[in-house]
Amino acid sequence: MNREITLDASAHPDIIAPMKTTVQYFKALADETRLRIVALLLCSRELCVCDITATLQLPQSTVSRHLAYLKNAGWVTDRREGVWIVYTLSTDSPIKFQLAGVLKQLLTELPVVAADLKKISSFAKGANCA
């Protein structure tokens, strides 16, 4: 017996809005490059695009596009530091805070992320910025 359950969004806005936000959090993580960026930010606190670009060996435009996606999904925040924009992982909600802990534990065990972390640890802060 297959019964479909429907939920009237207008009757339950308090449930639907947080669910849509949570879906956006997970959609943002459904990409290898974005997961690698999140792993770098989890372990480095804050980074500029130059350091992420040098670590991932990707064009600046690609890294910026992925950072914009993560920012729009609520995963990263940015701030201006002189001429550079510095990105930080945002764990301002309980679900992002809990996911960040799980992601850090699991992602750092992946060979590609371990290599990224080794590479970025060898950089002096801002060494890749022109």
N, C-alpha and C positions, 0 to 999 in steps of 0.2 A: 504494500500500500504506500503510494508516494503522495504525500500531502505537501503542498507548497505553502510555506509560511511567508506572509507579506507583512511589512511594517509600514504604516502610514507615517511618513516623515513629518507631516504637519502636526500629528498627534504626539510625537516624541522627539522634538528638536534637541532635547538635552542628551539624547542617545546618539542621534545621527551626526551631529557636528563633531563630537570627539572621535567617532568612528572614522569619519572622512579624514580628520587630521592624522589619525593613527595609520590609515591606509597610505597617506602621503609620506609618512616617515618610512614605511617599508618600501614603497615604490622607489624612493630616492636611493635606497640601498641595493636595488636590483640591477646594479651595474658594477663591473669589476673595477673600473677606474675610480668610481665614487667610493667604493669600499676601500680601495687603497688610500685614497685621500683621507677618509675617515680614520683609518688605522694610523696614518701619519699624525693627524691632529690629536688622536687619543694619546699618543706617546710623546708628542712634542709640545703640547699645550697650544702654541700659536705658530703660524708659518705665513710667509709671504708667497705669492704666486711663483716667484723666481725659484725659491727652494723646492717647491712642489714640482715645478716643471723640470728642474735639473734631476730630481730624484726619480721621477717617473719616466724621464726621457720622452716627454710628449710636448707638442707645440703649446705655447703659451695660450693660444686661443682655445684649444681643447680643454686645458686645465681650467681656464676662466669660465668656460661654458658649464663644466661639471660643478665648479664652486657656486655658480649662480643657481644651478638646479638644487644643490644642497642648501643654499641660503633660502631659496623660495620654499623649500620643504621644512625649513625650521631647524636644520641640523647644524648650520654654521652661522656665526655672526662675523661681521668685519668691522674694522676701525682703521682710520687713516693714521699712519705714522710717517710724517714727512711726506715724501712723494709716493710711498708705498702703501698698499692696503694689506693689513695683517688679518688673517683668518683664525678663528677660534671655534672649537666644537661647542655647541650649545647643548647643555643637559638641563635645561630649565623646567622640564616636566618630569613627573615620576617615570613615565614609560621610557623617555629618552635616557634618563639617568640609569635605569636598570638595563636597558639595551646596550648602553655604552660599556658597562662592565662586562657583559657577556661578549660583546664584539671585541673588546680589547683582548680578552682571554683567548677567544677562538681565532681571530685574525692574525695575532702575532705568532701563532703556530704554523701559519701557511708559509711555505718557502719564499714566494714572491714578496710577501709583506716583510718577512725577516730580512730579505735582501734590501728592500726599500729602507727599512729602519737602520740597517748597517750603513747604507750609503748616506742617508741624511745625517747620521751621527758624526760623519767625518767632515761635514761642512761647518765652517765658522758661520755664526749668525750673519745673514745678509751677504754672504760671500758670492752668491749667485746673482745678486742684483746689480744691474748696470748703473 
